[in-house]
Every structure is written in structure tokens, then in C-alpha cells.
Amino acid sequence: MASSAYPAMAAHNLELDDLFSGTFQSVMRIEERALDNRYTQGLTITDIHTIVAVGLYERNPMNVCATRLDVTLATLTTAVNKLEKLGYVRRERSQEDRRKVLLSLTTQGRKAYRAHLLFHKRMISEALNGLTNEEQRVLAHALAKVKGFFDARA
């Protein structure tokens, strides 16, 4: 490759980096603003992601939720303590193995889960609204490849 191509390639890579970083930051800001509704008011993004990791109608052991979030059990315990006090999560001992602590959502937790799911559906729908079906397909294919790259290194 000619050395004259390097500045253009570097600029292109910086543009892509800006698009990745900027998109991530924009989604996080939008997601934070979306928490200002009657079902999720006062919760943080971390709280919502913990609620999602528990699962809508599931009863999961703590280690399953910790794995979903890629956090330690100690970190999850802190998050669950808060959500349990606020009435979003229920903790109970497994009848089969009393050493296991199972997590489930309360009615309030399921409402927060659904509100967050609805937010994501609307956000994606609005973001893709100006794209043709073919553009959406190409975008999904490209993002799957990029996600695979990052997942392999996470």
C-alpha cells in the first residue's frame, strides 16, 4: 500500500472510532433519560441491567445472574440488596439445594423490565426508520461481525 494512503486510512479509522464511541455514548444518554418514567424512576442503568439479568419470569441462582452481567457475586449481592430494598427483586433459598439463593422479579420489577424492553424496541425502531430493508440487513450483518470481534476479546 502506498504511504500516501495512510493519512486517509488513519482519518477513516478515526471516523469509525468516533462513530462507535459516539453511538455508544448517545445510547447511554438516551437510556438514562428513558429511566425517568413511573416504572423505573430512581433506578440506574446498572439497576435496570440487573433486573434484566434476573429475567422476566425466571427464578435464577445468583451465579447465573452474575455471569449474565459479567460481574462477581459480591458485586451482584450489592446490587440485589438495593433492588430488594426498593421492591424490585425477591431473594429466596432453593428448596432442592438450600445453599443456592434464587432471584426473581416482583410485580414492580417485571413492570420495570417491560418498560425497559419497550424503550429498546422503540429506540431501535426509530433508529432504523430511515433505512431500507436491505440497509437494515447489511447493518445487522456488519454489526454482528463487529460484535463478534469485540466479544472474542472481552
C-alpha positions as CSV (number, residue, x, y, z in Angstrom):
1,M,0.0,0.0,0.0
2,A,1.4,3.4,-0.9
3,S,2.4,5.6,2.0
4,S,0.1,8.4,0.7
5,A,-2.9,6.1,1.6
6,Y,-2.0,6.1,5.3
7,P,-3.4,9.5,6.2
8,A,-6.7,8.7,4.5
9,M,-6.8,5.3,6.2
10,A,-6.0,6.9,9.6
11,A,-8.7,9.5,9.2
12,H,-11.2,6.8,8.2
13,N,-10.3,4.8,11.3
14,L,-10.7,7.8,13.5
15,E,-14.1,8.5,11.9
16,L,-15.1,4.9,12.6
17,D,-13.8,5.2,16.2
18,D,-15.8,8.4,16.6
19,L,-18.9,6.6,15.3
20,F,-18.5,3.7,17.6
21,S,-17.8,5.8,20.7
22,G,-20.3,8.5,19.9
23,T,-23.1,6.0,19.2
24,F,-22.4,4.1,22.5
25,Q,-22.4,7.4,24.4
26,S,-25.6,8.6,22.7
27,V,-27.4,5.3,23.5
28,M,-26.3,5.5,27.1
29,R,-27.6,9.1,27.5
30,I,-30.9,8.2,25.8
31,E,-31.2,5.1,28.0
32,E,-30.5,7.2,31.2
33,R,-33.2,9.7,30.2
34,A,-35.6,6.8,29.5
35,L,-35.4,5.8,33.1
36,D,-37.4,8.8,34.1
37,N,-40.8,7.1,34.0
38,R,-43.1,5.8,36.7
39,Y,-41.8,2.2,36.5
40,T,-38.1,2.9,36.5
41,Q,-37.7,6.3,38.2
42,G,-34.9,6.4,40.6
43,L,-33.1,3.4,39.1
44,T,-29.7,3.5,37.5
45,I,-28.7,1.8,34.2
46,T,-26.9,-0.8,36.4
47,D,-30.1,-1.4,38.3
48,I,-32.1,-1.9,35.1
49,H,-29.4,-4.3,33.7
50,T,-29.5,-6.3,36.9
51,I,-33.3,-6.5,36.6
52,V,-32.9,-7.7,33.0
53,A,-30.3,-10.3,34.1
54,V,-32.7,-11.7,36.7
55,G,-35.2,-12.4,33.9
56,L,-38.9,-11.6,33.5
57,Y,-40.5,-14.8,34.8
58,E,-37.4,-16.8,35.8
59,R,-36.0,-17.9,39.2
60,N,-32.3,-17.9,38.7
61,P,-29.4,-18.6,41.0
62,M,-27.2,-15.7,41.9
63,N,-24.3,-17.1,39.9
64,V,-26.4,-17.2,36.7
65,C,-27.3,-13.5,37.0
66,A,-23.6,-12.6,37.9
67,T,-22.5,-14.5,34.7
68,R,-25.1,-12.7,32.6
69,L,-23.8,-9.3,33.9
70,D,-20.1,-10.4,33.9
71,V,-19.7,-9.3,37.5
72,T,-18.6,-11.0,40.7
73,L,-21.1,-12.5,43.2
74,A,-20.1,-9.7,45.6
75,T,-20.9,-7.0,43.1
76,L,-24.3,-8.7,42.3
77,T,-25.1,-9.0,46.0
78,T,-24.7,-5.3,46.5
79,A,-27.0,-4.6,43.5
80,V,-29.5,-7.1,44.6
81,N,-29.6,-5.7,48.2
82,K,-30.5,-2.3,46.8
83,L,-33.2,-3.7,44.4
84,E,-34.6,-5.9,47.1
85,K,-35.0,-2.9,49.4
86,L,-36.7,-1.0,46.7
87,G,-39.1,-3.8,46.0
88,Y,-37.9,-4.9,42.5
89,V,-36.2,-8.2,43.3
90,R,-37.1,-11.1,45.5
91,R,-34.5,-13.5,47.0
92,E,-35.3,-17.0,48.3
93,R,-33.5,-20.2,49.1
94,S,-33.8,-23.1,46.7
95,Q,-35.9,-26.0,48.1
96,E,-33.7,-28.5,46.3
97,D,-30.4,-27.0,47.4
98,R,-30.6,-24.7,50.4
99,R,-27.2,-23.3,49.6
100,K,-28.5,-21.7,46.4
101,V,-30.1,-18.3,46.5
102,L,-32.7,-17.8,43.7
103,L,-33.6,-14.4,42.3
104,S,-36.9,-13.4,40.8
105,L,-38.6,-10.2,40.0
106,T,-41.5,-8.8,41.9
107,T,-44.5,-7.3,40.1
108,Q,-42.8,-3.9,40.3
109,G,-39.6,-5.5,38.9
110,R,-41.5,-7.0,36.0
111,K,-43.0,-3.6,35.2
112,A,-39.5,-2.0,35.1
113,Y,-38.3,-4.9,32.9
114,R,-41.1,-4.4,30.4
115,A,-40.7,-0.6,30.4
116,H,-37.0,-1.0,29.6
117,L,-37.8,-3.6,26.9
118,L,-40.3,-1.2,25.3
119,F,-37.8,1.6,25.4
120,H,-35.3,-0.6,23.5
121,K,-37.9,-1.7,20.9
122,R,-38.9,1.9,20.3
123,M,-35.3,3.1,20.1
124,I,-34.3,0.5,17.5
125,S,-37.5,1.1,15.5
126,E,-36.9,4.8,15.4
127,A,-33.2,4.5,14.7
128,L,-33.9,2.1,11.7
129,N,-36.9,4.0,10.4
130,G,-35.0,5.8,7.7
131,L,-33.2,2.7,6.4
132,T,-34.5,0.4,3.7
133,N,-34.9,-3.3,4.4
134,E,-31.6,-4.0,2.5
135,E,-29.7,-1.3,4.5
136,Q,-31.1,-2.8,7.8
137,R,-29.9,-6.3,6.7
138,V,-26.5,-5.0,5.8
139,L,-26.2,-3.1,9.0
140,A,-27.3,-6.1,11.1
141,H,-24.8,-8.3,9.3
142,A,-21.9,-5.8,9.8
143,L,-22.7,-5.2,13.4
144,A,-22.9,-8.9,14.1
145,K,-19.3,-9.2,12.8
146,V,-18.1,-6.3,14.8
147,K,-19.8,-7.6,17.9
148,G,-18.2,-11.0,17.4
149,F,-14.8,-9.3,17.2
150,F,-15.3,-7.4,20.5
151,D,-17.0,-10.4,22.3
152,A,-13.9,-12.6,21.4
153,R,-11.7,-10.0,23.2
154,A,-13.9,-9.2,26.1
